[in-house]
Amino acid sequence: MSTDQPTETPTLTDNEGQPLDFERALAELEVLVEDMERGELSLERSVAHFERGMQLHQFCQDALDQASQKVEVLMRRSETVREGDLTSFIAEGPVSESDEATQ
């Protein structure tokens, strides 16, 4: 398996069954944490919040990992292009003014 291909983040849905994106998942996670920190939930609701929070945490972590992998791939591609440009510059030598006029 190639590390250049990021893994797909599993789909997580909101209460209406709509797929969540990272920002909405993080916002929902923050609300759950605030609810739990108040300490006013029943044990059953606390466990349900905790379970949902763990799902959201994993979803967000997967999305961040995927974004990080994409950035790494883009950085490697950028470095390859720069190295290739430098290699061709060294091999061909600098372009003189007369060469630029003919291009």
SETITOR-618282 format. One record per residue: residue number from 1; x, y, z of N, C-alpha, C in turn; residue in three letters. Coordinates in nm, 2 decimals, padded with zeros to 4 digits. Example, Ala and Ser with C-alpha at 12.3 -4.5 7.8 and 13.67 -1.06 7.14 Angstrom:
BEGIN
1_01.32_-00.57_00.78_01.23_-00.45_00.78_01.32_-00.33_00.78_ALA
2_01.28_-00.22_00.71_01.37_-00.11_00.71_01.29_00.00_00.79_SER
end
This chain:
BEGIN
1_00.08_-00.12_00.00_00.00_00.00_00.00_00.09_00.12_00.00_MET
2_00.06_00.22_-00.09_00.14_00.34_-00.10_00.10_00.44_00.00_SER
3_00.20_00.51_00.06_00.17_00.61_00.16_00.14_00.74_00.09_THR
4_00.16_00.75_-00.04_00.12_00.87_-00.11_-00.03_00.89_-00.13_ASP
5_-00.10_00.79_-00.11_-00.25_00.79_-00.13_-00.31_00.80_00.01_GLN
6_-00.37_00.92_00.04_-00.44_00.93_00.18_-00.56_00.83_00.19_PRO
7_-00.58_00.79_00.31_-00.69_00.70_00.33_-00.82_00.79_00.34_THR
8_-00.93_00.73_00.31_-01.06_00.80_00.31_-01.11_00.81_00.45_GLU
9_-01.16_00.93_00.49_-01.22_00.95_00.62_-01.36_00.89_00.61_THR
10_-01.39_00.80_00.71_-01.53_00.74_00.71_-01.63_00.85_00.73_PRO
11_-01.75_00.82_00.67_-01.86_00.92_00.68_-01.93_00.91_00.81_THR
12_-01.95_01.02_00.87_-02.02_01.03_01.00_-02.14_01.13_00.97_LEU
13_-02.26_01.10_01.03_-02.37_01.19_01.00_-02.42_01.26_01.12_THR
14_-02.49_01.37_01.10_-02.55_01.44_01.21_-02.69_01.38_01.25_ASP
15_-02.76_01.45_01.34_-02.89_01.39_01.38_-02.99_01.38_01.27_ASN
16_-02.98_01.46_01.16_-03.07_01.45_01.05_-03.02_01.35_00.94_GLU
17_-02.91_01.28_00.97_-02.86_01.19_00.87_-02.77_01.25_00.76_GLY
18_-02.74_01.38_00.78_-02.66_01.45_00.68_-02.51_01.42_00.71_GLN
19_-02.43_01.40_00.61_-02.28_01.38_00.64_-02.22_01.50_00.70_PRO
20_-02.13_01.47_00.80_-02.06_01.58_00.87_-01.93_01.61_00.80_LEU
21_-01.89_01.74_00.80_-01.76_01.77_00.76_-01.68_01.80_00.89_ASP
22_-01.55_01.82_00.88_-01.46_01.84_00.99_-01.51_01.95_01.09_PHE
23_-01.55_02.07_01.03_-01.58_02.18_01.11_-01.71_02.15_01.19_GLU
24_-01.81_02.09_01.13_-01.94_02.06_01.20_-01.91_01.95_01.30_ARG
25_-01.83_01.85_01.27_-01.80_01.75_01.37_-01.73_01.80_01.49_ALA
26_-01.64_01.89_01.47_-01.57_01.96_01.58_-01.66_02.04_01.67_LEU
27_-01.75_02.12_01.60_-01.84_02.20_01.67_-01.94_02.11_01.76_ALA
28_-01.98_02.00_01.70_-02.07_01.91_01.78_-01.99_01.85_01.90_GLU
29_-01.87_01.81_01.88_-01.79_01.76_01.98_-01.77_01.86_02.10_LEU
30_-01.75_01.99_02.06_-01.74_02.09_02.16_-01.86_02.11_02.25_GLU
31_-01.98_02.10_02.18_-02.11_02.11_02.25_-02.12_01.99_02.35_VAL
32_-02.09_01.87_02.30_-02.10_01.75_02.39_-02.01_01.76_02.51_LEU
33_-01.88_01.81_02.49_-01.79_01.83_02.60_-01.84_01.93_02.70_VAL
34_-01.90_02.04_02.65_-01.95_02.15_02.74_-02.07_02.09_02.82_GLU
35_-02.16_02.01_02.76_-02.27_01.95_02.83_-02.22_01.86_02.94_ASP
36_-02.12_01.78_02.91_-02.07_01.68_03.01_-01.99_01.76_03.12_MET
37_-01.92_01.86_03.09_-01.85_01.94_03.19_-01.94_02.00_03.29_GLU
38_-02.06_02.04_03.25_-02.16_02.10_03.34_-02.20_02.00_03.45_ARG
39_-02.19_01.87_03.42_-02.23_01.77_03.52_-02.37_01.75_03.55_GLY
40_-02.46_01.80_03.46_-02.60_01.79_03.49_-02.67_01.68_03.41_GLU
41_-02.60_01.60_03.34_-02.65_01.49_03.26_-02.67_01.36_03.34_LEU
42_-02.77_01.29_03.31_-02.79_01.16_03.37_-02.68_01.06_03.33_SER
43_-02.66_00.96_03.40_-02.55_00.86_03.37_-02.57_00.81_03.22_LEU
44_-02.70_00.78_03.19_-02.73_00.72_03.05_-02.69_00.83_02.95_GLU
45_-02.73_00.95_02.97_-02.70_01.06_02.87_-02.55_01.09_02.87_ARG
46_-02.48_01.08_02.98_-02.34_01.10_02.98_-02.27_00.99_02.90_SER
47_-02.31_00.87_02.92_-02.25_00.76_02.84_-02.28_00.78_02.69_VAL
48_-02.40_00.82_02.66_-02.43_00.84_02.52_-02.35_00.96_02.46_ALA
49_-02.33_01.06_02.54_-02.25_01.18_02.49_-02.10_01.13_02.48_HIS
50_-02.06_01.05_02.57_-01.92_01.00_02.56_-01.90_00.92_02.44_PHE
51_-02.00_00.83_02.41_-01.99_00.74_02.29_-01.98_00.82_02.16_GLU
52_-02.08_00.92_02.15_-02.08_01.01_02.03_-01.95_01.09_02.03_ARG
53_-01.91_01.14_02.14_-01.78_01.22_02.14_-01.66_01.14_02.09_GLY
54_-01.66_01.01_02.13_-01.55_00.93_02.08_-01.55_00.91_01.93_MET
55_-01.68_00.89_01.87_-01.69_00.88_01.73_-01.65_01.01_01.66_GLN
56_-01.69_01.12_01.72_-01.65_01.25_01.66_-01.50_01.27_01.67_LEU
57_-01.45_01.24_01.78_-01.30_01.25_01.80_-01.23_01.17_01.69_HIS
58_-01.27_01.05_01.67_-01.20_00.96_01.57_-01.22_01.02_01.43_GLN
59_-01.34_01.07_01.40_-01.37_01.13_01.27_-01.27_01.25_01.25_PHE
60_-01.27_01.34_01.35_-01.18_01.45_01.33_-01.03_01.42_01.32_CYS
61_-00.99_01.32_01.40_-00.85_01.28_01.39_-00.82_01.22_01.26_GLN
62_-00.91_01.14_01.20_-00.89_01.08_01.07_-00.88_01.19_00.96_ASP
63_-00.97_01.29_00.98_-00.97_01.40_00.88_-00.84_01.48_00.89_ALA
64_-00.79_01.50_01.01_-00.66_01.57_01.02_-00.55_01.49_00.97_LEU
65_-00.55_01.36_00.99_-00.44_01.27_00.94_-00.45_01.27_00.79_ASP
66_-00.57_01.27_00.73_-00.58_01.27_00.58_-00.53_01.41_00.53_GLN
67_-00.56_01.52_00.59_-00.51_01.65_00.55_-00.36_01.65_00.56_ALA
68_-00.30_01.60_00.66_-00.16_01.60_00.68_-00.09_01.52_00.57_SER
69_-00.15_01.40_00.54_-00.09_01.32_00.43_-00.09_01.40_00.30_GLN
70_-00.20_01.47_00.27_-00.21_01.54_00.15_-00.10_01.65_00.14_LYS
71_-00.08_01.72_00.26_00.02_01.82_00.26_00.16_01.76_00.24_VAL
72_00.18_01.65_00.30_00.31_01.59_00.28_00.34_01.55_00.13_GLU
73_00.23_01.50_00.07_00.25_01.46_-00.07_00.27_01.59_-00.16_VAL
74_00.20_01.69_-00.13_00.22_01.82_-00.20_00.36_01.87_-00.18_LEU
75_00.41_01.87_-00.06_00.54_01.92_-00.03_00.65_01.83_-00.10_MET
76_00.63_01.70_-00.10_00.72_01.62_-00.17_00.72_01.65_-00.32_ARG
77_00.61_01.67_-00.38_00.60_01.70_-00.52_00.66_01.84_-00.55_ARG
78_00.64_01.93_-00.46_00.70_02.06_-00.48_00.85_02.05_-00.47_SER
79_00.91_01.97_-00.38_01.05_01.96_-00.37_01.11_01.89_-00.49_GLU
80_01.03_01.79_-00.55_01.08_01.72_-00.67_01.09_01.82_-00.78_THR
81_00.99_01.91_-00.80_00.98_02.01_-00.90_01.10_02.10_-00.89_VAL
82_01.12_02.15_-00.77_01.24_02.24_-00.75_01.37_02.18_-00.77_ARG
83_01.39_02.05_-00.73_01.51_01.98_-00.76_01.53_01.96_-00.91_GLU
84_01.42_01.93_-00.98_01.43_01.91_-01.12_01.46_02.04_-01.19_GLY
85_01.41_02.15_-01.15_01.44_02.28_-01.21_01.59_02.31_-01.19_ASP
86_01.64_02.29_-01.07_01.78_02.31_-01.03_01.87_02.22_-01.11_LEU
87_01.83_02.10_-01.13_01.91_02.00_-01.21_01.92_02.04_-01.35_THR
88_01.81_02.09_-01.41_01.81_02.13_-01.55_01.89_02.26_-01.56_SER
89_01.88_02.35_-01.47_01.95_02.47_-01.47_02.10_02.45_-01.47_PHE
90_02.15_02.35_-01.38_02.29_02.32_-01.37_02.33_02.25_-01.50_ILE
91_02.26_02.16_-01.56_02.29_02.09_-01.68_02.30_02.18_-01.80_ALA
92_02.20_02.28_-01.81_02.20_02.36_-01.93_02.27_02.49_-01.91_GLU
93_02.30_02.53_-01.79_02.37_02.65_-01.76_02.27_02.77_-01.76_GLY
94_02.31_02.88_-01.71_02.21_03.00_-01.71_02.18_03.04_-01.85_PRO
95_02.06_03.10_-01.86_02.02_03.15_-01.99_02.08_03.29_-02.01_VAL
96_02.14_03.31_-02.12_02.20_03.44_-02.15_02.10_03.53_-02.21_SER
97_02.13_03.66_-02.22_02.04_03.76_-02.28_02.01_03.72_-02.43_GLU
98_02.11_03.67_-02.50_02.09_03.64_-02.64_02.00_03.52_-02.65_SER
99_02.01_03.42_-02.56_01.92_03.30_-02.56_01.78_03.35_-02.53_ASP
100_01.76_03.44_-02.44_01.62_03.49_-02.40_01.56_03.55_-02.52_GLU
101_01.63_03.63_-02.60_01.58_03.70_-02.72_01.53_03.60_-02.82_ALA
102_01.59_03.48_-02.83_01.55_03.38_-02.93_01.43_03.30_-02.89_THR
103_01.40_03.30_-02.76_01.29_03.22_-02.70_01.16_03.28_-02.72_GLN
end
